[in-house]
Amino acid sequence: MKLLPTDPIKRLSLKLAVTSFGFLLFALFVMPPLYDAFCEITGLNGKTGDKYEAVDAVVDTSRDIKVQFVATNNSGMPWQFGPEVKTVTVHPGEQTRINYRVKNTTGKDMIGQAIPSLTPYKASSYFHKTECFCFNQQALLAGTEAELPMYFIIDQDLPEHIKTVTLSYTLFDVTDRFSKEELLSMVVTDQ
C-alpha cells in the first residue's frame, strides 16, 4: 500500500501542502506563547505586564519623568478612543491616575480590548499599572461612551538616562468572541 502518489508533481504538491499546514499550526499555536514569554523575559515590545500591587514607597522628588500617552485603533475598530491628557510629568514612586475616553460611534453594541506597549522597551520593567482598563475587555452599547481610568507608578529604580516614557494603547474589536448575553453583562458605565 502506497501512501504517497507515484506522480512526482502530485507527490511534491502533497509534501508542500503538508509542510504549509504544519507552518500554519506552528504560527497559530506555538509562536504566540513563545513570543509572549520572550517579551516578558527581555522586555521587548514594551509589554507592561499584569496588575501591580502598590506598596508604600518613597517618592523621588529629585527626578521628573515625562510620560506621554498615545491611543490608536486597529483598522477594524470604529470607536473614538484617547487619553484626556497627552503628557504628564511624574516623580518615580508617585501613583498617578490618567483617564481615557472611549465612545462607541456605531449603531451596534461592541466589545473592545486595549493592548499596551511601552517605549523605550527598557522602561517596561519599571512602569507598573495598579489599575487599568486594559486588564479587561470593555463593552459599550451603541452610541454610548465611558471614562476609563488607569493608575500607574514609575519605579524609583528606573535608569537615570530615561527621562521620557511613552505608553501606547491599540484598541481592537473583540465583539465576535462573546455572546450577546456576555456583552450585556460586561457593559461599561461612565464613572
Secondary structure in CASP SS format (residue, H / E / C, confidence):
PFRMAT SS
TARGET T0000
AUTHOR 0000-0000-0000
METHOD secondary structure of the structure
MODEL  1
M C 1.00
K C 1.00
L C 1.00
L C 1.00
P C 1.00
T C 1.00
D C 1.00
P H 1.00
I H 1.00
K H 1.00
R H 1.00
L H 1.00
S H 1.00
L H 1.00
K H 1.00
L H 1.00
A H 1.00
V H 1.00
T H 1.00
S H 1.00
F H 1.00
G H 1.00
F H 1.00
L H 1.00
L H 1.00
F H 1.00
A H 1.00
L H 1.00
F H 1.00
V H 1.00
M H 1.00
P H 1.00
P H 1.00
L H 1.00
Y H 1.00
D H 1.00
A H 1.00
F H 1.00
C H 1.00
E H 1.00
I H 1.00
T H 1.00
G C 1.00
L H 1.00
N H 1.00
G H 1.00
K C 1.00
T C 1.00
G C 1.00
D C 1.00
K C 1.00
Y C 1.00
E C 1.00
A C 1.00
V C 1.00
D C 1.00
A C 1.00
V C 1.00
V C 1.00
D C 1.00
T C 1.00
S C 1.00
R C 1.00
D C 1.00
I E 1.00
K E 1.00
V E 1.00
Q E 1.00
F E 1.00
V E 1.00
A E 1.00
T E 1.00
N E 1.00
N C 1.00
S C 1.00
G C 1.00
M C 1.00
P C 1.00
W C 1.00
Q E 1.00
F E 1.00
G E 1.00
P E 1.00
E C 1.00
V C 1.00
K C 1.00
T E 1.00
V E 1.00
T E 1.00
V E 1.00
H C 1.00
P C 1.00
G C 1.00
E C 1.00
Q E 1.00
T E 1.00
R E 1.00
I E 1.00
N E 1.00
Y E 1.00
R E 1.00
V E 1.00
K E 1.00
N C 1.00
T C 1.00
T C 1.00
G C 1.00
K C 1.00
D C 1.00
M E 1.00
I E 1.00
G E 1.00
Q E 1.00
A E 1.00
I E 1.00
P E 1.00
S E 1.00
L E 1.00
T E 1.00
P C 1.00
Y H 1.00
K H 1.00
A H 1.00
S H 1.00
S H 1.00
Y H 1.00
F E 1.00
H E 1.00
K E 1.00
T E 1.00
E E 1.00
C E 1.00
F H 1.00
C H 1.00
F H 1.00
N C 1.00
Q C 1.00
Q E 1.00
A E 1.00
L E 1.00
L C 1.00
A C 1.00
G C 1.00
T C 1.00
E E 1.00
A E 1.00
E E 1.00
L E 1.00
P E 1.00
M E 1.00
Y E 1.00
F E 1.00
I E 1.00
I E 1.00
D C 1.00
Q C 1.00
D C 1.00
L C 1.00
P C 1.00
E C 1.00
H C 1.00
I C 1.00
K C 1.00
T E 1.00
V E 1.00
T E 1.00
L E 1.00
S E 1.00
Y E 1.00
T E 1.00
L E 1.00
F E 1.00
D E 1.00
V C 1.00
T H 1.00
D H 1.00
R H 1.00
F C 1.00
S C 1.00
K H 1.00
E H 1.00
E H 1.00
L H 1.00
L H 1.00
S H 1.00
M C 1.00
V E 1.00
V C 1.00
T C 1.00
D C 1.00
Q C 1.00
END
